[in-house]
Amino acid sequence: MLDQAYLGVDTGGTFTDFVLLQDQTIRSYKCPSTPEHPELAILHGIRELGLQDLVDQGRLLVVHGSTVATNAALEGKGARTVFITNRGFADMLTIGRQTRDALYELRPAPKAAPVPRELCLETGGRIGADGNIIDGLSQAELDALMAELDRLKPEAVAINLLFSFINADFEKAIAEQIPANIFVSCSSEVLPEYKEYERGMATWLNAWLGPKVASYLRNLQSALKTTPIAVMQSSGGTTDASNASQRAVNLLLSGPAGGLAAAKHISQILHHPQLMTFDMGGTSSDVALINGNIKLTNEGKIGPYPVAVPMVDMHTIGAGGGSIAYLDEGSMLRVGPESAGAEPGPACYNKGGTRPTVTDANVVLGRLPAAARLGGAMPLNVDAAHRAVGELASALGISIEATATGIIDIANEHMVRALRVISVQRGHDPADFSLCCFGGAGGLHICALAEALGCSDIIVPNYAGVFSALGMLLAPRERQLSRTINIGLTELDLDILRLNLQDLAASGRQQLLAEGISASQITAQASVDLCYVGQSYTLNLDWQDDIRALEQAFHRAHRELYGHELALPIQLINIRQALRADTLALTLPTISGGLAASAVDTQNVIASNNKGAIEVPRYERKDLRCGQTLDGPALISDATATLWLEQEWQATIDRQGHLLLTQTH
C-alpha cells in the first residue's frame, strides 16, 4: 500500500497556513487567504506543495480549520432562516436574558432581532418540565407549518421546542415534514440541555450558518475528489466533513482551536503544564490558558451571540499584524480593531494597501527585515510601509520612528490586557506560567508582552508561524455529548445515571466508528455540571462514581474559584461524555547539534528602550543547532514568522527546534 500524506490547513483572515507530514518529514507553506472563496487558497497551496498527484491517487488526508462559519456570523451573512418554537415563545431569541452591554446606559441603542418577527413561527408540541405532554401536535398544525414555510421560502429552519431534551418526538415530527432542500436544525440534536434561550440560539446559529458551511465543504470536497477531509471543531477535536457540514455552530473557533491542540502537545513534550498561549495573526490575536489540559467553556460568544456548545475557553481581540492605525476624533492615536485583512493587506504587502498597520510599523522599526519573504515568497515593500506610517507621523507632528513605536506600544497594550483577562482576572499569577507564542506576527511582540506581565519564560515553538495548521494534525477525533438531568445530588439514582452516561458514550462511540475509527483507539471521559440549588451557573467536574466524593470535590472547586462554599444542597444539572481517538501519532523531527550557526546578516533595528537604531544580527532559524544559545538583541527569521529577541533576553534551541527564551537580568 502506498504511504499516506497528511496536510493540516488553517484558513485565517489574512493568510492560509499549511503543514505537510510526508515520509516522516514536515514542510510548511503560507499564502494569502481568498475570503470570498476560501477553497481557492487551499487549492493554490496544494499545487504549490506539489500534492496534486497525491490528491488524484487518494493518498492525502486533509485536516482543516475553517473560518467560514466565524466570518459569516461576524459579518451577518447567514442564510434566510425560519425559527419554529412553541406557542407564546416566538420572541424568545429577541428577549434573550434582558441583559445590557452597558449597565448604566439608560437609553441603549435598540438592537436588531436575531430573527425577524415574520420568520418566527409558533406551534403546538409542548413538553412540560416533568416530561408530560402539555400541548399536542396535530397533523393540521404540521400542515399549517409547511404552508408557512412554502410561503416564506427559507434556506434553513431551526426547531426549538420547550424541554425537547427530555422528549424529542415533536421536533422530529416537524423535521420529517420539511422538504429535503431546506437545511434543518433541531435543538434536541444540537444542544440537548436546559435553558431554552441558549439552546435556541445555538440551534438558530447552526441553521443560519449551516447552508454556507455545507456548501463550502461540498465545494472543497468536490475539488479534492476522493481525498478525505476532517474538520477541526471549536472544542479542539476533529470530525469528518460530512458531520461538520451539519454542525456549523461547532466550528466557530475551528482555526484557533488548532493552535491550542498544538500548544497542549508542546506543553507535554517540554514538561510545561502551565502555559499562557498567545496567537497573533494578521487580523486578530487569541489568548488562552492551559493548566494541564485545554479548558472548555459553554459560555462562549461569537460577536453578539452566546454560544453554549463546548468550545475552547479563549479570549479574542481585534489586534493583529493587519490592524490599522489611525487618529480618532480627538487626534489620539488608535490601533484596530479594523484590519487591512488579506486584500489589500498592509501597505508593505504591495497589494494596494495605503493605510498604516502594525506590520508596517514593525517594518519601519526594522524588526521585520527588508529581506523577509512572507510565506517564503511574498517580498516586502519597505518604501510603502514608510509612506503609510509617514502620513500618520505628519498628522501627529512627530517622527516616523516615534509614530511606529507608538503603534507597537498601543497594540502591545491591547494584547497585554487580553492576557490579563485570562490570567489575573481569573486568579492566576502570570509569573507561574510560561508564555507560548505562535502565529505569524506573535514573535515580534512576545518579549515586550512577557516583560509587561512579569513572565520570565517564553516558548516559541518550531513552526510557530503555521502552528494552528500543525495543531490540526495533532488533534484527536472527538465528540462532545451532553444531556440535562437536573436532579439533586442526594436524590440521585446511581444506576440510572450510569445508564445515561453509558448511553451518551455509546452514541459518541458509534459516531466515531462510522468515521472509520478503530474501537480500540476510542477513550471516553465522563463529567458532570454541578451547582448549589438556586444558582444559575455550574461547575464542570470529572465524574466520580461516589456521591460523597463528588460532593466534596464540588465544595472544594467552588471554594477555589469563588473563595467560599455554601451550606446548600448540590444539584446535578448536566452529564457529559468526551469521546476521543488519537488517529495520527506525530513525532516532530529533531535537529542536529554541532557548530553553532552564524548570523546571515545584520539589521538596523529601533529597540523599545533605545532612542536610535542599533545594529543587530539576524539568524535563519533553519540554520540553528540544538543547544545553541543566542543573546538579544537579535532577529531570528524563518519562512513564516520572525522573532524579535529583545535586549536582556536569551534564546536556547532545543532538540526539536523550539526556542526557549529566558530573561538574563
ChimeraX attribute file (.defattr): number of C-alpha atoms within 10 A of each C-alpha:
attribute: neighborCount
match mode: 1-to-1
recipient: residues
	/A:1	4
	/A:2	7
	/A:3	9
	/A:4	13
	/A:5	18
	/A:6	19
	/A:7	25
	/A:8	28
	/A:9	33
	/A:10	32
	/A:11	29
	/A:12	27
	/A:13	25
	/A:14	25
	/A:15	24
	/A:16	28
	/A:17	30
	/A:18	29
	/A:19	26
	/A:20	25
	/A:21	20
	/A:22	14
	/A:23	10
	/A:24	11
	/A:25	10
	/A:26	15
	/A:27	12
	/A:28	24
	/A:29	23
	/A:30	27
	/A:31	23
	/A:32	23
	/A:33	24
	/A:34	19
	/A:35	21
	/A:36	8
	/A:37	13
	/A:38	19
	/A:39	22
	/A:40	15
	/A:41	20
	/A:42	25
	/A:43	16
	/A:44	15
	/A:45	21
	/A:46	21
	/A:47	12
	/A:48	13
	/A:49	15
	/A:50	11
	/A:51	18
	/A:52	15
	/A:53	12
	/A:54	16
	/A:55	20
	/A:56	13
	/A:57	13
	/A:58	17
	/A:59	18
	/A:60	25
	/A:61	21
	/A:62	21
	/A:63	30
	/A:64	30
	/A:65	32
	/A:66	28
	/A:67	22
	/A:68	24
	/A:69	28
	/A:70	21
	/A:71	19
	/A:72	17
	/A:73	20
	/A:74	13
	/A:75	9
	/A:76	13
	/A:77	13
	/A:78	22
	/A:79	19
	/A:80	18
	/A:81	27
	/A:82	27
	/A:83	28
	/A:84	24
	/A:85	24
	/A:86	19
	/A:87	14
	/A:88	11
	/A:89	18
	/A:90	20
	/A:91	18
	/A:92	20
	/A:93	20
	/A:94	17
	/A:95	12
	/A:96	15
	/A:97	10
	/A:98	7
	/A:99	8
	/A:100	10
	/A:101	9
	/A:102	9
	/A:103	8
	/A:104	8
	/A:105	9
	/A:106	8
	/A:107	7
	/A:108	11
	/A:109	7
	/A:110	6
	/A:111	8
	/A:112	8
	/A:113	12
	/A:114	15
	/A:115	19
	/A:116	14
	/A:117	13
	/A:118	10
	/A:119	18
	/A:120	19
	/A:121	20
	/A:122	17
	/A:123	22
	/A:124	18
	/A:125	24
	/A:126	23
	/A:127	23
	/A:128	14
	/A:129	13
	/A:130	8
	/A:131	13
	/A:132	12
	/A:133	13
	/A:134	11
	/A:135	14
	/A:136	12
	/A:137	16
	/A:138	13
	/A:139	10
	/A:140	9
	/A:141	16
	/A:142	18
	/A:143	13
	/A:144	13
	/A:145	19
	/A:146	16
	/A:147	12
	/A:148	15
	/A:149	20
	/A:150	12
	/A:151	9
	/A:152	14
	/A:153	14
	/A:154	17
	/A:155	19
	/A:156	25
	/A:157	28
	/A:158	27
	/A:159	25
	/A:160	30
	/A:161	28
	/A:162	25
	/A:163	23
	/A:164	29
	/A:165	23
	/A:166	20
	/A:167	19
	/A:168	20
	/A:169	14
	/A:170	18
	/A:171	25
	/A:172	15
	/A:173	14
	/A:174	22
	/A:175	19
	/A:176	10
	/A:177	12
	/A:178	18
	/A:179	12
	/A:180	9
	/A:181	9
	/A:182	16
	/A:183	23
	/A:184	26
	/A:185	26
	/A:186	27
	/A:187	27
	/A:188	25
	/A:189	17
	/A:190	25
	/A:191	26
	/A:192	22
	/A:193	25
	/A:194	20
	/A:195	14
	/A:196	21
	/A:197	19
	/A:198	24
	/A:199	28
	/A:200	28
	/A:201	26
	/A:202	27
	/A:203	30
	/A:204	30
	/A:205	27
	/A:206	30
	/A:207	32
	/A:208	32
	/A:209	30
	/A:210	28
	/A:211	24
	/A:212	19
	/A:213	26
	/A:214	21
	/A:215	12
	/A:216	19
	/A:217	21
	/A:218	15
	/A:219	14
	/A:220	20
	/A:221	17
	/A:222	11
	/A:223	14
	/A:224	21
	/A:225	13
	/A:226	15
	/A:227	19
	/A:228	16
	/A:229	21
	/A:230	24
	/A:231	27
	/A:232	35
	/A:233	34
	/A:234	25
	/A:235	28
	/A:236	30
	/A:237	28
	/A:238	30
	/A:239	23
	/A:240	20
	/A:241	22
	/A:242	16
	/A:243	14
	/A:244	22
	/A:245	24
	/A:246	20
	/A:247	25
	/A:248	28
	/A:249	31
	/A:250	25
	/A:251	27
	/A:252	31
	/A:253	25
	/A:254	31
	/A:255	27
	/A:256	32
	/A:257	31
	/A:258	32
	/A:259	31
	/A:260	31
	/A:261	26
	/A:262	22
	/A:263	28
	/A:264	24
	/A:265	17
	/A:266	19
	/A:267	20
	/A:268	13
	/A:269	11
	/A:270	13
	/A:271	10
	/A:272	17
	/A:273	17
	/A:274	20
	/A:275	27
	/A:276	23
	/A:277	26
	/A:278	27
	/A:279	26
	/A:280	28
	/A:281	24
	/A:282	28
	/A:283	25
	/A:284	24
	/A:285	23
	/A:286	25
	/A:287	26
	/A:288	26
	/A:289	25
	/A:290	21
	/A:291	15
	/A:292	14
	/A:293	15
	/A:294	21
	/A:295	17
	/A:296	17
	/A:297	16
	/A:298	16
	/A:299	14
	/A:300	20
	/A:301	14
	/A:302	14
	/A:303	13
	/A:304	11
	/A:305	15
	/A:306	18
	/A:307	23
	/A:308	24
	/A:309	25
	/A:310	22
	/A:311	28
	/A:312	23
	/A:313	21
	/A:314	22
	/A:315	17
	/A:316	17
	/A:317	17
	/A:318	21
	/A:319	26
	/A:320	32
	/A:321	32
	/A:322	32
	/A:323	30
	/A:324	25
	/A:325	29
	/A:326	20
	/A:327	13
	/A:328	10
	/A:329	7
	/A:330	6
	/A:331	10
	/A:332	9
	/A:333	16
	/A:334	16
	/A:335	26
	/A:336	23
	/A:337	17
	/A:338	17
	/A:339	27
	/A:340	25
	/A:341	24
	/A:342	23
	/A:343	17
	/A:344	17
	/A:345	27
	/A:346	32
	/A:347	27
	/A:348	28
	/A:349	22
	/A:350	18
	/A:351	13
	/A:352	13
	/A:353	20
	/A:354	20
	/A:355	25
	/A:356	30
	/A:357	33
	/A:358	29
	/A:359	28
	/A:360	34
	/A:361	29
	/A:362	24
	/A:363	25
	/A:364	29
	/A:365	25
	/A:366	22
	/A:367	26
	/A:368	28
	/A:369	21
	/A:370	16
	/A:371	13
	/A:372	19
	/A:373	17
	/A:374	22
	/A:375	22
	/A:376	15
	/A:377	13
	/A:378	15
	/A:379	15
	/A:380	22
	/A:381	18
	/A:382	20
	/A:383	15
	/A:384	23
	/A:385	26
	/A:386	22
	/A:387	19
	/A:388	23
	/A:389	28
	/A:390	20
	/A:391	16
	/A:392	21
	/A:393	18
	/A:394	12
	/A:395	11
	/A:396	16
	/A:397	10
	/A:398	12
	/A:399	14
	/A:400	22
	/A:401	20
	/A:402	16
	/A:403	24
	/A:404	27
	/A:405	20
	/A:406	18
	/A:407	26
	/A:408	26
	/A:409	18
	/A:410	18
	/A:411	23
	/A:412	18
	/A:413	14
	/A:414	17
	/A:415	26
	/A:416	18
	/A:417	16
	/A:418	20
	/A:419	26
	/A:420	17
	/A:421	16
	/A:422	20
	/A:423	21
	/A:424	13
	/A:425	10
	/A:426	11
	/A:427	13
	/A:428	14
	/A:429	14
	/A:430	21
	/A:431	14
	/A:432	15
	/A:433	23
	/A:434	24
	/A:435	27
	/A:436	29
	/A:437	30
	/A:438	29
	/A:439	28
	/A:440	28
	/A:441	27
	/A:442	27
	/A:443	26
	/A:444	24
	/A:445	23
	/A:446	26
	/A:447	27
	/A:448	19
	/A:449	20
	/A:450	21
	/A:451	13
	/A:452	13
	/A:453	19
	/A:454	13
	/A:455	20
	/A:456	20
	/A:457	20
	/A:458	24
	/A:459	27
	/A:460	23
	/A:461	21
	/A:462	21
	/A:463	23
	/A:464	29
	/A:465	31
	/A:466	29
	/A:467	30
	/A:468	34
	/A:469	32
	/A:470	31
	/A:471	31
	/A:472	35
	/A:473	29
	/A:474	27
	/A:475	28
	/A:476	22
	/A:477	25
	/A:478	26
	/A:479	23
	/A:480	21
	/A:481	22
	/A:482	26
	/A:483	21
	/A:484	20
	/A:485	20
	/A:486	16
	/A:487	16
	/A:488	16
	/A:489	20
	/A:490	13
	/A:491	9
	/A:492	15
	/A:493	10
	/A:494	13
	/A:495	8
	/A:496	10
	/A:497	14
	/A:498	12
	/A:499	11
	/A:500	16
	/A:501	22
	/A:502	15
	/A:503	13
	/A:504	23
	/A:505	24
	/A:506	15
	/A:507	16
	/A:508	22
	/A:509	23
	/A:510	13
	/A:511	17
	/A:512	23
	/A:513	14
	/A:514	11
	/A:515	15
	/A:516	9
	/A:517	17
	/A:518	13
	/A:519	12
	/A:520	7
	/A:521	13
	/A:522	19
	/A:523	15
	/A:524	20
	/A:525	14
	/A:526	19
	/A:527	18
	/A:528	23
	/A:529	22
	/A:530	26
	/A:531	22
	/A:532	22
	/A:533	13
	/A:534	10
	/A:535	10
	/A:536	8
	/A:537	11
	/A:538	18
	/A:539	15
	/A:540	19
	/A:541	17
	/A:542	15
	/A:543	18
	/A:544	14
	/A:545	11
	/A:546	9
	/A:547	14
	/A:548	12
	/A:549	11
	/A:550	19
	/A:551	18
	/A:552	11
	/A:553	15
	/A:554	22
	/A:555	17
	/A:556	14
	/A:557	17
	/A:558	19
	/A:559	13
	/A:560	12
	/A:561	12
	/A:562	10
	/A:563	9
	/A:564	11
	/A:565	15
	/A:566	10
	/A:567	7
	/A:568	10
	/A:569	13
	/A:570	21
	/A:571	23
	/A:572	22
	/A:573	22
	/A:574	20
	/A:575	25
	/A:576	24
	/A:577	26
	/A:578	20
	/A:579	25
	/A:580	22
	/A:581	22
	/A:582	16
	/A:583	15
	/A:584	12
	/A:585	10
	/A:586	13
	/A:587	10
	/A:588	14
	/A:589	12
	/A:590	12
	/A:591	17
	/A:592	15
	/A:593	14
	/A:594	10
	/A:595	10
	/A:596	14
	/A:597	16
	/A:598	12
	/A:599	16
	/A:600	11
	/A:601	12
	/A:602	15
	/A:603	19
	/A:604	15
	/A:605	25
	/A:606	22
	/A:607	19
	/A:608	15
	/A:609	8
	/A:610	9
	/A:611	10
	/A:612	12
	/A:613	14
	/A:614	14
	/A:615	13
	/A:616	21
	/A:617	19
	/A:618	22
	/A:619	22
	/A:620	17
	/A:621	21
	/A:622	14
	/A:623	15
	/A:624	26
	/A:625	21
	/A:626	21
	/A:627	18
	/A:628	16
	/A:629	17
	/A:630	22
	/A:631	18
	/A:632	17
	/A:633	19
	/A:634	25
	/A:635	28
	/A:636	25
	/A:637	21
	/A:638	21
	/A:639	22
	/A:640	24
	/A:641	25
	/A:642	28
	/A:643	28
	/A:644	25
	/A:645	25
	/A:646	21
	/A:647	17
	/A:648	13
	/A:649	20
	/A:650	19
	/A:651	24
	/A:652	20
	/A:653	23
	/A:654	22
	/A:655	16
	/A:656	17
	/A:657	23
	/A:658	22
	/A:659	27
	/A:660	19
	/A:661	23
	/A:662	20
	/A:663	19
	/A:664	12
	/A:665	7
